[in-house]
């Protein structure tokens, strides 16, 4: 921190996911004096007095209202945002999963994925960016995926999910450029968690080797370490859970 009396604050969005809950535990464990403010569409209760939760519908107006309420309640000249981490996302629905062929393409399914994986985090950043000041050194992180890499796509398929993550990557790259002008010591991280034992990956786990199906706690620790080790001079990084760069 630039000033010893400053207090760090961490924002967690999409806080009801298993990885997010494990990440909140990790933040609280490693930084017991820091504030953690979480947002999700579900009500959540935490034991720690340093963790504060907002239940928010992910619409432009409700996000704006939640950010204003959070700002008035917790931000001050001595409380600065240290991390913003997005966990919201969608891979499949009750009726649709990743397409194996273009013949399975469904616009409603595609629009749902783009709304969750791209539009929602960008709406949050639209309202959060005003809170990041020039002296800040914030790490803004979104959960991307290796299948969002255009260069790495050797198998095809998964049209909607691949494209939504590619779009997220491009949106975050543009945001990183704008953020660097506003807050030069802040940076952006796109994080690929691997296949994690969560409801999102449940239908696709049967062919995953046991040592490649990760527990949420392991992924949360990897993510936390990547954030801590982030170089504030970097514009943006696209990394997997091992800290290895992914082709764009």
C-alpha positions as CSV (number, residue, x, y, z in Angstrom):
1,X,0.0,0.0,0.0
2,X,1.1,3.6,-0.7
3,X,0.0,4.7,2.8
4,X,0.4,2.6,5.9
5,X,-3.0,3.7,7.2
6,X,-4.9,2.8,4.1
7,X,-7.2,-0.2,4.3
8,X,-7.6,-2.6,1.4
9,X,-11.0,-3.7,0.0
10,X,-11.7,-6.6,-2.3
11,X,-14.8,-6.9,-4.6
12,X,-16.1,-10.3,-5.5
13,X,-18.9,-10.5,-8.1
14,X,-20.8,-13.7,-8.8
15,X,-20.0,-14.7,-5.2
16,X,-22.3,-17.7,-5.0
17,X,-20.2,-20.0,-7.2
18,X,-18.1,-22.6,-5.5
19,X,-14.8,-21.1,-6.7
20,X,-15.9,-17.6,-5.6
21,X,-16.8,-18.9,-2.1
22,X,-13.5,-20.6,-1.8
23,X,-11.7,-17.5,-3.0
24,X,-13.5,-15.4,-0.4
25,X,-12.3,-17.8,2.3
26,X,-8.8,-17.5,0.9
27,X,-8.9,-13.7,0.9
28,X,-10.2,-13.6,4.4
29,X,-7.6,-16.1,5.6
30,X,-4.6,-14.3,4.0
31,X,-5.9,-10.7,4.6
32,X,-7.8,-10.8,7.9
33,X,-7.8,-7.0,8.3
34,X,-9.1,-6.3,4.7
35,X,-12.7,-5.8,3.8
36,X,-14.4,-8.1,1.3
37,X,-17.6,-7.0,-0.4
38,X,-19.4,-9.6,-2.4
39,X,-22.3,-9.4,-4.9
40,X,-24.5,-12.2,-6.3
41,X,-28.1,-12.8,-7.3
42,X,-28.4,-15.2,-4.4
43,X,-28.5,-14.3,-0.7
44,X,-25.4,-15.3,1.2
45,X,-24.3,-15.2,4.8
46,X,-20.7,-15.1,6.0
47,X,-19.4,-15.5,9.5
48,X,-16.6,-12.9,9.3
49,X,-17.5,-9.3,10.2
50,X,-15.1,-8.2,7.5
51,X,-17.2,-9.8,4.7
52,X,-20.2,-7.9,3.5
53,X,-22.7,-9.2,0.9
54,X,-25.2,-7.5,-1.5
55,X,-27.9,-9.4,-3.3
56,X,-28.2,-7.8,-6.7
57,X,-30.1,-8.4,-9.9
58,X,-27.7,-8.2,-12.8
59,X,-29.4,-5.3,-14.7
60,X,-27.9,-2.0,-15.5
61,X,-30.1,-0.1,-13.0
62,X,-29.7,-2.6,-10.1
63,X,-25.9,-2.7,-10.6
64,X,-25.7,1.1,-10.6
65,X,-27.8,1.2,-7.4
66,X,-25.6,-1.5,-5.7
67,X,-22.4,0.2,-6.6
68,X,-23.6,3.5,-5.2
69,X,-24.8,1.9,-2.0
70,X,-21.5,0.1,-1.6
71,X,-19.5,3.2,-2.4
72,X,-21.3,5.3,0.2
73,X,-21.1,2.6,2.9
74,X,-17.5,1.4,2.5
75,X,-15.3,3.6,0.4
76,X,-13.3,6.6,1.7
77,X,-9.9,8.3,1.2
78,X,-8.3,5.6,3.4
79,X,-10.2,2.5,2.0
80,X,-9.1,1.6,-1.5
81,X,-10.1,-1.1,-3.9
82,X,-7.3,-3.7,-4.2
83,X,-9.0,-6.3,-6.3
84,X,-12.1,-6.8,-8.4
85,X,-12.8,-10.4,-9.3
86,X,-15.6,-11.7,-11.5
87,X,-16.9,-15.3,-11.1
88,X,-20.2,-15.1,-13.0
89,X,-20.6,-17.2,-16.1
90,X,-22.5,-19.9,-17.9
91,X,-21.6,-22.9,-20.0
92,X,-24.9,-24.9,-20.3
93,X,-28.6,-24.6,-19.5
94,X,-31.2,-27.2,-18.6
95,X,-32.0,-27.6,-22.3
96,X,-28.8,-26.7,-24.2
97,X,-25.1,-27.5,-23.9
98,X,-22.1,-26.7,-26.0
99,X,-22.6,-27.4,-29.7
100,X,-20.8,-30.3,-31.3
101,X,-21.9,-29.0,-34.8
102,X,-23.2,-25.8,-36.3
103,X,-26.4,-27.7,-36.9
104,X,-27.0,-27.4,-33.1
105,X,-26.6,-23.7,-32.9
106,X,-29.5,-22.0,-31.0
107,X,-29.6,-18.2,-30.9
108,X,-31.4,-18.2,-27.5
109,X,-28.7,-20.3,-25.9
110,X,-26.0,-18.2,-27.5
111,X,-27.6,-15.0,-26.3
112,X,-27.9,-16.4,-22.8
113,X,-24.1,-17.2,-22.7
114,X,-23.1,-13.8,-24.1
115,X,-25.3,-12.1,-21.5
116,X,-23.8,-14.0,-18.6
117,X,-20.2,-14.3,-19.8
118,X,-19.7,-10.9,-21.4
119,X,-22.5,-8.3,-20.9
120,X,-22.8,-8.8,-17.1
121,X,-19.1,-8.2,-16.2
122,X,-18.9,-5.2,-18.6
123,X,-22.0,-3.7,-17.0
124,X,-20.3,-4.0,-13.6
125,X,-17.1,-2.3,-14.9
126,X,-19.2,0.4,-16.5
127,X,-20.2,1.5,-13.0
128,X,-17.1,0.4,-11.0
129,X,-14.5,2.1,-13.2
130,X,-15.3,5.6,-11.7
131,X,-14.2,4.3,-8.3
132,X,-10.6,3.5,-9.4
133,X,-8.3,6.4,-8.9
134,X,-4.9,7.3,-10.4
135,X,-2.8,6.2,-7.3
136,X,-4.6,2.8,-7.0
137,X,-2.9,-0.5,-7.8
138,X,-6.0,-2.7,-8.4
139,X,-6.0,-6.1,-10.1
140,X,-9.2,-6.6,-12.1
141,X,-9.8,-10.3,-12.9
142,X,-12.3,-12.2,-14.9
143,X,-12.6,-16.0,-15.3
144,X,-12.0,-16.7,-18.9
145,X,-11.3,-20.1,-20.5
146,X,-8.7,-21.7,-22.8
147,X,-11.4,-22.4,-25.3
148,X,-11.8,-18.7,-25.7
149,X,-8.4,-18.6,-27.5
150,X,-8.7,-18.2,-31.2
151,X,-5.2,-19.5,-31.9
152,X,-5.6,-22.5,-29.6
153,X,-8.8,-23.7,-31.3
154,X,-7.9,-26.9,-33.0
155,X,-11.1,-28.9,-32.4
156,X,-13.9,-26.6,-33.3
157,X,-17.4,-26.9,-31.8
158,X,-18.6,-25.2,-28.7
159,X,-19.5,-22.2,-30.9
160,X,-21.4,-20.1,-28.3
161,X,-19.2,-20.7,-25.3
162,X,-15.9,-20.3,-27.2
163,X,-17.2,-17.1,-28.8
164,X,-18.5,-15.6,-25.5
165,X,-15.1,-16.1,-23.9
166,X,-13.3,-14.7,-26.9
167,X,-15.6,-11.7,-26.7
168,X,-14.9,-11.4,-23.0
169,X,-11.2,-11.4,-23.7
170,X,-11.5,-8.6,-26.3
171,X,-13.8,-6.5,-24.0
172,X,-11.3,-6.9,-21.1
173,X,-8.4,-6.0,-23.4
174,X,-10.1,-2.8,-24.4
175,X,-11.0,-2.1,-20.7
176,X,-7.4,-2.7,-19.7
177,X,-6.2,0.0,-22.1
178,X,-8.7,2.5,-20.7
179,X,-7.9,1.5,-17.1
180,X,-4.1,2.0,-17.7
181,X,-4.7,5.6,-18.7
182,X,-6.8,6.2,-15.6
183,X,-4.9,4.1,-13.1
184,X,-1.4,3.3,-14.4
185,X,-0.5,0.9,-11.6
186,X,-3.7,-1.2,-12.0
187,X,-3.8,-4.3,-14.3
188,X,-6.2,-6.9,-15.7
189,X,-6.0,-10.6,-15.5
190,X,-7.9,-13.2,-17.5
191,X,-7.8,-16.5,-15.6
192,X,-8.4,-20.0,-17.0
193,X,-9.3,-22.2,-13.9
194,X,-9.1,-25.6,-15.7
195,X,-11.8,-28.1,-15.2
196,X,-13.2,-27.5,-11.7
197,X,-15.6,-29.8,-9.8
198,X,-18.6,-27.4,-10.0
199,X,-22.1,-27.5,-11.4
200,X,-20.8,-25.6,-14.5
201,X,-18.5,-28.5,-15.5
202,X,-20.6,-31.4,-14.1
203,X,-21.9,-32.7,-17.5
204,X,-18.3,-32.8,-18.9
205,X,-16.4,-34.5,-16.1
206,X,-16.6,-38.2,-17.1
207,X,-13.7,-38.0,-19.5
208,X,-11.5,-35.7,-17.3
209,X,-8.5,-37.5,-15.6
210,X,-8.8,-37.4,-11.9
211,X,-5.7,-35.3,-11.6
212,X,-7.1,-32.7,-14.0
213,X,-10.4,-32.3,-12.1
214,X,-9.7,-29.6,-9.6
215,X,-11.3,-28.8,-6.3
216,X,-12.6,-25.2,-6.0
217,X,-10.3,-24.6,-3.1
218,X,-7.2,-25.5,-5.2
219,X,-8.4,-23.2,-8.0
220,X,-9.1,-20.4,-5.6
221,X,-5.6,-20.7,-4.2
222,X,-4.1,-20.7,-7.7
223,X,-6.2,-17.6,-8.6
224,X,-5.2,-15.8,-5.4
225,X,-1.5,-16.5,-6.1
226,X,-1.8,-15.2,-9.7
227,X,-3.4,-12.0,-8.4
228,X,-0.8,-11.5,-5.7
229,X,2.0,-12.1,-8.2
230,X,0.5,-9.8,-10.9
231,X,2.9,-7.3,-12.3
232,X,1.2,-3.9,-12.1
233,X,3.3,-2.7,-15.1
234,X,1.5,-5.2,-17.3
235,X,-1.5,-4.1,-19.3
236,X,-3.3,-7.5,-19.3
237,X,-2.4,-11.2,-18.8
238,X,-4.3,-14.3,-20.1
239,X,-3.1,-17.2,-17.9
240,X,-4.0,-20.6,-16.8
241,X,-4.1,-21.9,-13.2
242,X,-0.3,-22.7,-13.4
243,X,0.5,-19.1,-14.4
244,X,1.2,-20.2,-18.0
245,X,0.3,-17.7,-20.7
246,X,-2.5,-18.7,-23.1
247,X,-2.4,-17.7,-26.8
248,X,-4.9,-15.0,-27.7
